[in-house]
Amino acid sequence: MKHHEVVAAIIVDGPQILCLQRGPSKYEYIAYKYEFPGGKVEAGETQQQALVREIKEELELDIQVGEHFMTVEHEYADFKITMHAFLCQAGKAQLTLHEHVAYQWLPAPQLPTLDWAAADIPFVAKLVAQ
Ligand SMILES: Nc1nc2c([nH]c(=O)n2[C@H]2C[C@H](O)[C@@H](COP(=O)(O)OP(=O)(O)OP(=O)(O)O)O2)c(=O)[nH]1
């Protein structure tokens, strides 16, 4: 089974957290699910460099990567991921969606109202509990 090393940005602005909705996918179980933006770490990159690159590509945002939040291992039907989430800040910059179909800024208690990718549920649970 394929195994991907993925980084994800929990972008925080005061009490609000940035949530992104994925577009269509060949894997129906992640299509249109909410996630924290990010992607696969490429050879020679640190996790932080990968996150800065991915967020620039996906959202045209320049982020400051802060502390490591949590790492999850998740096995989907077709592949496995190890996903490292970091708390990040982006200031007041406007974002432009290149790969996602929608976004919402939500306070932590409202995160569970969205339909999250299964791998993200532990992040959501920890954010709600804090
Ligand atoms: N970025 C991101 N990916 C997630 C999250 N939750 C989750 O299950 N995934 C899965 C979906 C994807 O199969 C994989 C990350 O791949 P991706 O498609 O976002 O990354 P990428 O841009 O580097 O990939 P690619 O399109 O270049 O192949 O991890 C999440 O919160 N953020």
Ligand as a Chemical Component Dictionary entry (heavy atoms), coordinates in Angstrom:
data_LIG
# 
_chem_comp.id                   LIG 
_chem_comp.type                 NON-POLYMER 
_chem_comp.pdbx_formal_charge   0 
_chem_comp.three_letter_code    LIG 
# 
loop_
_chem_comp_atom.comp_id 
_chem_comp_atom.atom_id 
_chem_comp_atom.alt_atom_id 
_chem_comp_atom.type_symbol 
_chem_comp_atom.charge 
_chem_comp_atom.model_Cartn_x 
_chem_comp_atom.model_Cartn_y 
_chem_comp_atom.model_Cartn_z 
_chem_comp_atom.pdbx_ordinal 
LIG N1  N1  N 0 -3.359 18.339 2.576  1  
LIG C1  C1  C 0 -4.146 17.521 3.274  2  
LIG N2  N2  N 0 -4.312 16.250 2.836  3  
LIG C2  C2  C 0 -5.122 15.481 3.567  4  
LIG C3  C3  C 0 -5.763 15.937 4.721  5  
LIG N3  N3  N 0 -6.512 14.926 5.234  6  
LIG C4  C4  C 0 -6.349 13.878 4.413  7  
LIG O1  O1  O 0 -6.863 12.785 4.535  8  
LIG N4  N4  N 0 -5.488 14.199 3.393  9  
LIG C5  C5  C 0 -5.068 13.287 2.333  10 
LIG C6  C6  C 0 -5.629 13.660 1.012  11 
LIG C7  C7  C 0 -4.545 13.315 0.034  12 
LIG O2  O2  O 0 -4.741 11.980 -0.390 13 
LIG C8  C8  C 0 -3.261 13.382 0.839  14 
LIG C9  C9  C 0 -2.541 14.709 0.602  15 
LIG O3  O3  O 0 -2.409 14.900 -0.710 16 
LIG P1  P1  P 0 -2.681 16.297 -1.452 17 
LIG O4  O4  O 0 -3.397 15.961 -2.701 18 
LIG O5  O5  O 0 -3.295 17.318 -0.557 19 
LIG O6  O6  O 0 -1.168 16.695 -1.633 20 
LIG P2  P2  P 0 -0.356 17.196 -2.887 21 
LIG O7  O7  O 0 -0.967 18.484 -3.330 22 
LIG O8  O8  O 0 1.067  17.169 -2.486 23 
LIG O9  O9  O 0 -0.638 16.003 -3.901 24 
LIG P3  P3  P 0 -0.645 15.913 -5.464 25 
LIG O10 O10 O 0 -1.987 16.495 -5.855 26 
LIG O11 O11 O 0 0.530  16.701 -5.928 27 
LIG O12 O12 O 0 -0.564 14.431 -5.698 28 
LIG O13 O13 O 0 -3.649 13.314 2.201  29 
LIG C10 C10 C 0 -5.557 17.260 5.174  30 
LIG O14 O14 O 0 -6.073 17.734 6.179  31 
LIG N5  N5  N 0 -4.738 18.022 4.407  32 
# 
loop_
_chem_comp_bond.comp_id 
_chem_comp_bond.atom_id_1 
_chem_comp_bond.atom_id_2 
_chem_comp_bond.value_order 
_chem_comp_bond.pdbx_ordinal 
LIG N1  C1  SING 1  
LIG C1  N2  DOUB 2  
LIG C1  N5  SING 3  
LIG N2  C2  SING 4  
LIG C2  C3  DOUB 5  
LIG C2  N4  SING 6  
LIG C3  N3  SING 7  
LIG C3  C10 SING 8  
LIG N3  C4  SING 9  
LIG C4  O1  DOUB 10 
LIG C4  N4  SING 11 
LIG N4  C5  SING 12 
LIG C5  C6  SING 13 
LIG C5  O13 SING 14 
LIG C6  C7  SING 15 
LIG C7  O2  SING 16 
LIG C7  C8  SING 17 
LIG C8  C9  SING 18 
LIG C8  O13 SING 19 
LIG C9  O3  SING 20 
LIG O3  P1  SING 21 
LIG P1  O4  DOUB 22 
LIG P1  O5  SING 23 
LIG P1  O6  SING 24 
LIG O6  P2  SING 25 
LIG P2  O7  DOUB 26 
LIG P2  O8  SING 27 
LIG P2  O9  SING 28 
LIG O9  P3  SING 29 
LIG P3  O10 DOUB 30 
LIG P3  O11 SING 31 
LIG P3  O12 SING 32 
LIG C10 O14 DOUB 33 
LIG C10 N5  SING 34 
# 
